Amino acid sequence: GAYEGDVSFGELSRHGNFGLGTVQHLDGEMLCLDGEFLQVRADGSVHEIPPETLTPFAVMCHFEPDQSYELTSPHTWEALQQQFDEISDNRLVQAFRIEAFFDWVSLRSVPRQHRPYPPLSAVTATQTNWQAEQVQGTIIGFRFPSSLQGLEVPGIHLHFISADRKIGGHVTDLLLQSGVVQVQQLSELHVEVPEGIHVAEADSSEEAAAAIRGVEGHSS
């Protein structure tokens, strides 16, 4: 695994105000909401990310939603995923922002990795999981089409942060009561990976894709 980057969050901020990824040495989950970079460590704590901190991987965009709709009844993860599939253009990347009240959100993060770095499949054994309950918060995420296989795993990748900024992480499951969904069909996306990494060679095999799906917390 290549878990070291050379791009700072200060530089990354030039490429958008909305995104997700990780922090140097795979030290937890990262999300960017309204230009604010936040790190969720493996112990569940949330921290602002200093601009000089580096990242090995991030996906960023300038979020300008082109559609919005209300959720007025309870929604499971499966129901949300079905809605996203129905409104998505399979040729494009979609960005999602969900402001909602959640009955619960299942979350996870991973601890900082150390040299010699383990493969991504081994990182899943060290991840921690927790659940936020009866919480107001925001989910941000992206839906990647199959045409980006090798750069990103096709499907939906979501991160959560509570309104009080006390809990967050990578979303593996949820039940929300009500909220508002905003969607943007993206024609431009900034993806940051370490210099010298041959992404297609590293991640396009079925074995690597399966490992990443495991880290994502979804079976498909």
C-alpha positions in Angstrom: 0.0 0.0 0.0 1.1 3.6 -0.7 -0.1 5.6 2.2 2.1 8.7 1.9 1.3 11.7 -0.2 3.0 15.0 -1.0 0.0 17.3 -1.4 -1.1 19.5 1.6 -4.7 20.2 2.5 -3.9 23.8 1.9 -3.1 23.0 -1.7 -6.1 20.7 -1.9 -8.4 23.5 -0.9 -7.8 25.1 -4.3 -9.6 22.2 -6.0 -12.9 22.4 -4.2 -14.9 23.0 -1.0 -16.4 19.4 -0.8 -14.7 16.1 -0.7 -13.5 13.0 1.1 -10.4 10.9 1.4 -7.8 10.1 4.1 -4.9 11.7 5.9 -1.1 10.9 5.7 -0.3 7.3 6.7 -3.9 6.4 6.3 -4.6 8.0 9.6 -8.4 7.9 9.7 -11.2 9.3 7.5 -11.2 12.7 6.0 -14.1 14.8 4.8 -14.4 18.4 3.5 -17.6 20.2 4.1 -18.0 23.9 3.0 -14.3 24.1 2.8 -13.6 22.8 6.3 -11.3 19.7 6.4 -12.0 17.3 9.2 -10.3 14.1 10.3 -12.0 11.2 12.1 -9.5 9.1 13.8 -9.8 5.4 14.7 -10.9 6.3 18.2 -13.9 8.2 16.7 -12.6 11.6 17.7 -13.0 14.5 15.2 -10.2 17.0 14.5 -9.7 20.0 12.2 -6.9 19.3 9.7 -4.1 21.9 9.6 -3.4 23.2 6.1 0.2 21.9 6.2 -0.9 18.3 6.8 -0.4 16.0 3.8 -2.8 13.5 2.2 -2.2 10.4 0.0 -5.7 10.3 -1.4 -8.6 12.7 -1.8 -11.5 13.3 -4.1 -12.6 17.0 -4.3 -15.1 19.1 -6.2 -16.7 22.5 -6.1 -20.2 21.5 -4.8 -23.0 23.3 -6.7 -26.0 21.0 -6.6 -28.2 20.8 -9.6 -31.1 19.0 -7.9 -32.6 18.8 -4.4 -35.4 16.9 -2.8 -36.8 16.2 0.7 -37.0 12.9 2.5 -40.2 13.0 4.6 -40.2 9.4 5.7 -37.7 6.9 7.2 -35.0 5.7 4.8 -32.6 2.8 5.1 -29.3 2.7 3.3 -30.8 0.3 0.7 -33.7 2.7 0.0 -31.3 5.7 -0.4 -29.0 3.7 -2.7 -32.0 2.8 -4.9 -33.0 6.4 -5.1 -29.5 7.4 -6.0 -29.4 4.7 -8.7 -32.7 6.1 -10.2 -31.5 9.7 -10.4 -27.9 9.1 -11.5 -26.4 9.3 -14.9 -24.2 6.1 -15.1 -21.7 7.9 -17.3 -20.9 10.6 -14.7 -19.7 10.9 -11.1 -22.3 12.2 -8.7 -21.7 14.2 -5.5 -24.2 13.9 -2.7 -24.9 16.0 0.4 -27.6 14.8 2.9 -28.7 17.0 5.8 -30.8 14.8 8.0 -31.8 13.5 11.4 -30.6 9.9 11.8 -32.0 7.2 14.1 -28.6 5.7 13.8 -25.5 5.7 11.5 -23.0 2.9 11.5 -19.5 4.3 11.1 -15.9 3.2 10.9 -12.3 4.5 10.6 -8.8 3.0 10.4 -5.7 3.7 12.6 -2.5 5.3 11.3 -0.4 2.8 9.4 3.4 2.3 9.8 6.2 1.1 7.6 6.4 -1.5 6.2 2.9 -0.7 5.1 0.4 -3.6 5.0 -1.8 -4.2 2.0 -5.2 -2.6 2.0 -6.8 -6.0 2.7 -4.9 -6.3 6.0 -6.0 -2.8 7.1 -9.6 -4.0 7.4 -8.5 -6.2 10.3 -7.5 -3.1 12.3 -10.5 -0.8 11.6 -12.8 0.2 14.4 -16.6 0.5 14.2 -19.1 2.4 16.2 -22.7 3.8 15.9 -24.1 7.3 16.3 -27.7 7.4 17.5 -30.5 10.0 17.5 -28.2 12.5 15.8 -28.5 15.5 13.4 -25.7 15.5 10.8 -24.5 15.7 7.3 -23.5 12.9 4.9 -21.3 13.8 2.0 -20.3 11.4 -0.7 -19.7 10.4 -4.3 -21.1 7.8 -6.6 -18.5 6.5 -9.1 -19.5 4.8 -12.4 -17.9 1.6 -13.6 -15.9 3.5 -16.2 -13.7 4.7 -13.3 -12.7 1.1 -12.2 -9.0 1.3 -11.4 -9.2 4.9 -10.1 -12.1 4.4 -7.7 -14.3 1.4 -6.8 -17.6 1.8 -8.6 -20.5 2.5 -6.3 -21.3 5.0 -3.5 -18.7 6.2 -0.9 -20.2 8.2 2.0 -18.7 10.0 5.0 -20.7 11.4 8.0 -20.2 14.3 10.4 -22.5 15.2 13.2 -23.8 18.8 13.5 -21.9 19.3 16.7 -18.7 17.9 15.0 -18.3 15.4 17.8 -18.7 12.1 15.8 -18.1 11.0 12.3 -16.6 8.4 10.0 -17.1 6.3 6.9 -20.7 5.2 6.6 -21.4 1.5 6.4 -25.2 1.6 7.2 -27.9 4.0 8.4 -31.5 4.7 9.2 -32.6 8.3 8.8 -35.9 9.9 9.7 -36.1 12.9 7.5 -33.8 15.3 5.6 -32.8 17.0 2.4 -30.7 15.5 -0.4 -28.7 17.6 -2.8 -27.1 16.1 -5.9 -24.6 17.3 -8.4 -23.8 15.6 -11.7 -20.0 16.2 -12.1 -18.2 16.9 -15.3 -15.0 17.7 -13.5 -13.5 16.0 -10.5 -10.1 16.3 -8.8 -8.5 13.0 -7.5 -5.3 13.2 -5.6 -3.0 10.1 -5.4 0.7 9.7 -4.5 3.2 10.6 -7.2 4.6 7.6 -9.0 1.7 5.3 -8.2 0.3 3.5 -11.2 -3.3 3.4 -10.1 -4.6 1.1 -12.8 -1.9 -1.5 -12.1 -2.3 -1.2 -8.4 -6.1 -1.3 -8.1 -7.7 -2.7 -11.2 -7.4 -6.4 -10.3 -10.4 -8.1 -8.9 -8.4 -9.0 -5.8 -7.6 -5.4 -5.1 -11.1 -4.3 -5.8 -12.5 -6.9 -3.4 -10.1 -5.6 -0.7 -11.2 -2.0 -1.2 -14.9 -3.1 -1.1 -14.0 -4.7 2.3 -12.6 -1.5 3.5 -15.6 0.4 2.2 -17.8 -1.7 4.4 -20.2 -2.8 1.6 -20.3 -6.2 -0.1 -21.0 -4.7 -3.5 
